């Protein structure tokens, strides 16, 4: 059962991380383009929306809970935390075919997303550590 829990948390981490990286470059022009009938939301201009930051916090808290619950051990939080961190660091150091970074240093959303995402896992781990011990 623990193996299935690890696999579930790995797949969920991969999916949410990909979504977070994609949303880190979402701009206001792409969102307003949806209301005008444009299907290509990634081609819009304007300011970055920052939608990836709250999504990352919520998703990473959910991933931490999912991993601990499905694996059944407190060390389970390490699986999505390590994988998410490795994927984000890899995305920050990977260039596209055009020479751009997937998560560039000039993208404030990506930088805040990496910080907030890691702190979300740390917060959940701290919450688990500070959980009162039941006297039975």
N, C-alpha and C positions, 0 to 999 in steps of 0.2 A: 504494500500500500504506500509506503514512503517513496518508493521509486516512482509510482504514478503521481504522487504529490509533487515531486521534484520536476517531473516532465511537464505537468500542468503549469507550474510556476515559471518554468523556462519559456514555454510557448507564450504564456500571457505577457511575460516581460518582453519578449521579442516583438510582439504585436504592439504593445503600448509604446515601446521605445521608438519604433518606426513611425507611429502616429505623432509622437511628440516632436521628433526631428522634422517631420513634414510641416507641422503646424508652427514651428519656430520661424518660418519665413513667410507666413501668411500676412498679407498687407491689407489695409483698409479697402483699397481699390478692388481687390479680389472678392472681398465680402460684398461690397455694394454691387459688383458685377453680377452676383447671383440674383439680386432683385431686378436687374435689367435683362435677365435671360441669358447671360454668359455662363457657359458651363466650365470654362477654364478659370478657376479661382486663383491659380498659382501665378497667373500672368499679370495681375493687377498691380498698380503702383500705389504710392502714398506711404503713410507711416505704418510701422509694424503694429499688429493688433495686440500682441502679448497674450493671446489666448492659450498659448502653450504652457505658460507658467502655472495658472491655477489647475489646468488639466494635469500637469505633471505632478503637482502636489497631491491631488486626489488619487491619481492613478498609482503613484508610488505607495501611498498609505494603503490603498486597496491591495496592491501586490504584496506588501509586507504581511497584511492580515491573511491573504490567501495562502501564502507560502507557509506561514506558521500553522495555519489551520489544517491545510491539506497534508503537510509533512508530519504534523503532530509533535514537533519539537521546536524549542526556541531557536536552535541554530538554523532553522529553515529560513529565517530572514536574510541570512547571508547569501543564499542562492540568487534571489532577484537583485539584491543590493550589489553584489559583485558583478553580475552579468550586466545590469543597467549601467554601472560605472564604466566597465570595459567598453561597452557599446558607445557610450557618450564620448569617452576619450578617443575611441577609434574614429568616430564621426568628426570630432574636432580636428583630427590630424589627417583626414582624408580629403583629397582634392577631386573635384569633378573633372570631366574631360575638358572643360573650358578653363580649368585652372583655379576655380573657386573652391573654398573650403565648404564642406557640408554644414558645419557650425563655425562660422567665422567670428573672429575677434571683434569685428565691427557690428555684430548683431547683438544688441543688448538683450533681446529676448532669449537667445541661446545661452548667453552667459548667466543670466538670472535663472534660467531653467535648470542649468547644471547645478548651480548652488542650491536652489530650492528643492530640487529632486533628491540630492544627496542628504540634505537636512531633513527631508521627510522620512527617509529610512532611519536616520539617526534619532529623530523624535520618537518613532515607533519603538526602536530598540530601547531608548531611555524609558519609555512608558512601561515596557515589559520588565525592565530591571527594577523600576520603582514600584511595581505592583505589590501590594501587601501580601504577606504570606498568611495563608489561612491556618488558623489554629483548629486542629480537629481532634 
